[in-house]
Amino acid sequence: MKLFTKTAAAAALVLVGGAAHAVPSFSFLIDGDTFSQPFSFSNDSTAGEMLTGFGMSLVAGYCFDTDDPATSSGCNTSVGVDFTPVGTAAADTGLLGIPDILSGDTTFSIAFSDFSVGESFAFDIDVDGAPPNSVTVLGSDLIGSTAFADFSDGQRVVGTFQAVAGNSDAAFFTATGIIDTPTVPLPAGLPLILGAVGAFGFLRMRKSKKA
């Protein structure tokens, strides 16, 4: 059964961008066969930070095996399992859409609108290896994969999956750093459009006042 465990990002105070922030924390452990066991992670922060985003990237030689068309990754793709939230996880955390993951993809990211402290999110998805590796992939096979979690205070926890002592088929997320959450740049030309819209609105307001 896949369980989850605390990351190395324990609650504390650090300086990010010159200001003091509580260190956000989340738990994530992969234990067992990725085909039959769900992935699960939780928001363990102690200062009330909402978890707003999550993403992971598989170590070389492995890929997601979904029921969607395959990419050219070279991974085994048999009968896969699409990304599927388990139970009420999507509603409880405010999952903002299902990611479009093709067979052979190695990364994905998701966003949340209501992922509070103490809540967990679980999902199913299959992982396969590149030939001649078996299509049975255990958590321990994904040691070296990376992941991140974004929080409402503007911080991103980044880290890698490492071995679990005494558990030969598992890997758990260990935080390696905390950075500012990357901002998504506006599409080219959008600032000009927004500026024109603002100027047009200002001119209309001035005209209405004169009238």
C-alpha positions in Angstrom: 0.0 0.0 0.0 1.3 3.4 -0.9 1.7 5.6 2.2 3.1 9.0 2.8 5.8 10.4 5.1 7.1 13.8 6.1 9.6 15.5 4.0 12.8 17.0 5.2 11.2 20.4 5.0 10.1 20.6 8.7 8.4 23.7 9.9 10.8 26.4 10.7 11.6 30.0 9.7 13.9 30.9 6.8 14.7 33.9 4.8 13.2 33.9 1.3 13.5 37.1 -0.8 14.7 38.9 2.3 11.5 38.2 4.4 10.9 35.6 7.0 8.6 32.8 5.9 7.4 29.6 7.6 8.8 26.6 5.7 5.9 24.7 4.0 5.9 21.0 4.3 4.3 18.1 2.5 4.4 14.3 2.6 4.8 11.9 -0.3 6.0 8.2 -0.4 5.7 5.7 -3.2 5.3 2.2 -1.8 4.7 -0.9 -3.9 3.5 -1.6 -7.5 2.6 1.7 -9.3 0.0 -0.1 -11.4 -2.2 -1.2 -8.5 -1.4 1.2 -5.6 -2.4 4.9 -5.5 0.0 7.8 -5.0 -0.7 10.0 -2.1 0.6 13.3 -0.6 -0.6 15.7 2.1 -0.2 19.3 3.2 1.7 19.2 6.5 2.5 22.9 6.8 2.1 24.5 10.2 1.5 28.1 9.4 -1.7 27.7 7.4 -0.2 27.7 3.9 -2.5 26.3 1.2 -0.9 23.8 -1.2 -1.5 25.3 -4.6 0.4 23.1 -7.0 2.3 19.9 -7.4 4.4 18.3 -10.2 6.8 15.4 -10.7 9.3 14.2 -13.2 10.3 10.6 -13.5 13.9 9.4 -13.4 15.4 8.4 -16.8 14.2 5.1 -18.1 10.6 5.3 -16.8 7.4 6.9 -18.1 3.7 7.1 -17.4 1.6 4.5 -19.0 -2.0 5.8 -19.6 -4.7 4.7 -21.9 -4.1 7.7 -24.1 -2.0 7.7 -27.4 1.7 6.9 -26.9 4.6 9.4 -27.3 8.0 8.3 -28.7 9.7 7.8 -25.3 10.7 4.2 -25.8 8.9 3.0 -22.6 6.9 -0.1 -22.4 3.2 0.8 -22.8 0.7 -2.0 -22.1 -2.7 -1.7 -20.5 -2.2 1.6 -18.6 -4.0 3.6 -16.0 -4.9 7.2 -16.6 -4.4 9.9 -14.0 -7.5 9.4 -11.8 -8.1 11.1 -8.4 -9.1 8.6 -5.7 -12.4 9.0 -3.9 -13.3 12.6 -3.0 -9.7 13.8 -3.2 -10.4 16.1 -6.2 -13.4 17.8 -4.5 -11.7 18.0 -1.1 -8.6 19.8 -2.4 -10.1 21.8 -5.2 -8.2 20.1 -8.0 -8.2 22.4 -11.0 -8.5 20.1 -13.9 -7.2 16.7 -14.9 -3.8 16.8 -16.6 -3.5 15.5 -20.1 -0.9 12.8 -19.8 0.0 10.6 -22.8 1.6 7.2 -22.6 5.3 7.8 -22.6 5.2 11.2 -20.9 7.6 11.6 -18.0 6.3 14.8 -16.3 3.0 16.3 -15.2 1.8 19.1 -13.0 -1.5 19.9 -11.3 -3.0 22.9 -9.4 -5.4 23.2 -6.5 -7.7 25.9 -5.1 -8.6 24.5 -1.7 -5.8 22.2 -0.5 -5.7 23.1 3.2 -3.3 21.9 6.0 -4.0 18.4 7.1 -5.7 17.4 3.8 -4.4 14.7 1.4 -4.7 14.0 -2.3 -4.5 10.5 -3.8 -4.4 9.5 -7.4 -3.9 6.5 -9.6 -1.5 6.4 -12.6 0.6 3.6 -14.0 4.4 3.8 -14.5 6.4 1.6 -16.9 10.1 1.2 -17.7 12.0 1.3 -20.9 12.6 -2.1 -22.6 13.9 -4.6 -21.5 12.6 -3.5 -18.0 9.5 -5.1 -16.7 6.2 -3.3 -16.9 6.0 -3.9 -13.1 7.5 -0.8 -11.6 7.9 -0.4 -7.8 8.3 2.7 -5.8 12.0 1.9 -5.3 12.5 1.9 -9.1 11.7 5.6 -9.1 14.5 6.6 -6.8 16.0 9.7 -8.4 12.7 11.1 -9.7 12.0 14.7 -8.7 9.0 16.6 -7.5 7.8 20.0 -6.3 5.0 21.5 -4.3 3.8 25.1 -4.5 2.3 26.9 -1.6 0.1 30.0 -1.2 2.8 32.0 0.5 4.8 32.1 -2.8 7.2 29.3 -1.9 8.1 26.1 -3.8 9.5 23.0 -2.1 11.7 21.0 -4.5 13.3 17.6 -3.9 14.0 14.1 -5.0 12.8 10.6 -4.2 15.2 8.6 -2.1 15.4 5.0 -0.6 13.4 4.1 2.4 15.4 2.2 5.1 13.9 -1.2 5.7 11.5 -1.0 2.8 12.9 -2.4 -0.4 10.0 -1.5 -2.7 9.5 2.2 -1.7 10.9 5.6 -2.2 10.0 8.8 -0.4 10.3 12.5 -1.2 13.1 14.4 0.5 13.2 18.2 0.2 16.5 19.6 -1.2 15.5 23.3 -1.3 12.9 26.0 -1.2 12.6 28.7 -3.9 10.2 31.4 -4.8 7.3 29.9 -6.9 8.1 30.6 -10.5 5.7 33.1 -12.2 4.0 32.2 -15.5 4.9 35.0 -18.0 2.0 36.6 -19.9 1.6 35.6 -23.5 3.5 37.8 -26.0 1.5 41.0 -26.8 -0.9 40.5 -23.8 0.6 43.4 -21.8 0.0 45.7 -24.8 -3.6 44.6 -25.1 -4.2 45.1 -21.4 -2.6 48.5 -21.6 -4.8 49.5 -24.5 -7.9 48.2 -22.7 -7.0 50.2 -19.6 -6.3 53.4 -21.6 -9.7 52.9 -23.4 -11.5 52.5 -20.1 -9.8 55.6 -18.7 -10.8 57.7 -21.8 -14.4 56.5 -21.5 -14.4 57.5 -17.8 -13.1 61.0 -18.6 -15.7 61.4 -21.3 -18.5 60.3 -19.0 -17.4 62.8 -16.4 -17.4 65.7 -18.9 -20.9 64.7 -20.0 
